[in-house]
Amino acid sequence: MQIYTRVDAFVPAAAKPLVLGLGNFDGLHLGHQAILKRAVEKAKQSGGVPAVFTFYDHPQGILHPEGRPKLITSVEQKLVRLEALGIGVCFLIPFTKEFSQLKARRFVELVLVRQLRVAGVLLGHDARFGNGREGDPALMRQLASEFGFSFEMAEPVTSAGETVSSSRIRKLIASGLLEEAQACLGRPFSIMGKIVAGSGRGKSLGFPTANLAVSGCLMPPEAVYPVRVRTLELDPGCTAAEPPRGFPGPVLRQAGPWKDAVMNFGKRPTFEDARHALPVAEIFVFDSSEDYRDRTLEILIYPKIRDERCFSSGEALKSQIRADVEEAKVRLHSQPAPEGPFEK
């Protein structure tokens, strides 16, 4: 997958026509997947390239910083999953206040038609674009007819009788309703990040952990969870602190096998003053001597075993960890490892 962070870096004359999915696509949930799978299908039928126009930053966080939502998927996760779905070109554009001033019609004419020369556009049923969110599927259909590209609107996808949406999934995860979130996402909720150095306390207890800093990330409530982990080797371009101009991909160079584990997410009240500690994700991988320091891990999180709590001693905590490990093994045995495009 080719990634562009500026539309003027794309040279349409040298490329096949684009069939473009347009949206923020946070979470890449089942509704998003329906849009993007259709883009891949239409591009294959027409001899074009399936593409996505999305943002490096969440628009809400730029326009209203006090209401910045915690994202279901990081930029890295989004890129890995877009590539897995078969997207060939991704426009990962930094959202700015200047960009937000672009009127809907002007955006379509200047960006989609003149700069990208799209052959087709796909939107979700509730998608909005342009200044003040003035553009909607009805306007895009009108502009498609005027400028000569095809347009399709994806119908809503439902789960448990409710429309699947990123905002709904965020609420489910924050409430610890991970089974319901999984039904909307099509796979267990996951986090991704680089393992950082810990205190070594887990090793001294007989349960060496890989520690993930999750400050600012969307997470379920503080608790102990069965998890699966795998190592990922990503193109350095998609893990840069600032979005690069672009890179040719592939985003995901290599993925390791899924391994069963247990995770404590919380402030470690047995050893830390929970009033001042930041929450940390500590992962103990079963039957593994692998050193995960400085490596990128993806962690699938399943419904909790128990809440985090303070123990009277290190020995009491060790006894509970042993019980947690056994319970996690039982639960993971009944949950087959995920299959599908995201697991390649």
Secondary structure, DSSP 8 states (H G I E B T S, - for coil): -EEESSGGG--GGGS--EEEEES--TT--HHHHHHHHHHHHHHHHHT-EEEEEEESS-HHHHH-GGG----SS-HHHHHHHHHHTT--EEEEE---HHHHTS-HHHIIIIIIIIIS--SEEEEETT--BSGGG-B-HHHHHHHHHHHT-EEEEE---EETTEE--HHHHHHHHHTT-HHHHHHHHSS--EEEEEEE---SHHHHTT---EEEE-TTS----SEEEEEEEEEEEE-GGGG-SS--SEE---SEEEE---EEEEEEEE--TTTS-TTT---EEEEEETT-----TT-EEEEEE-S-SEE----SSHHHHHHHHHHHHHHHHHHHHTS----SGGG-
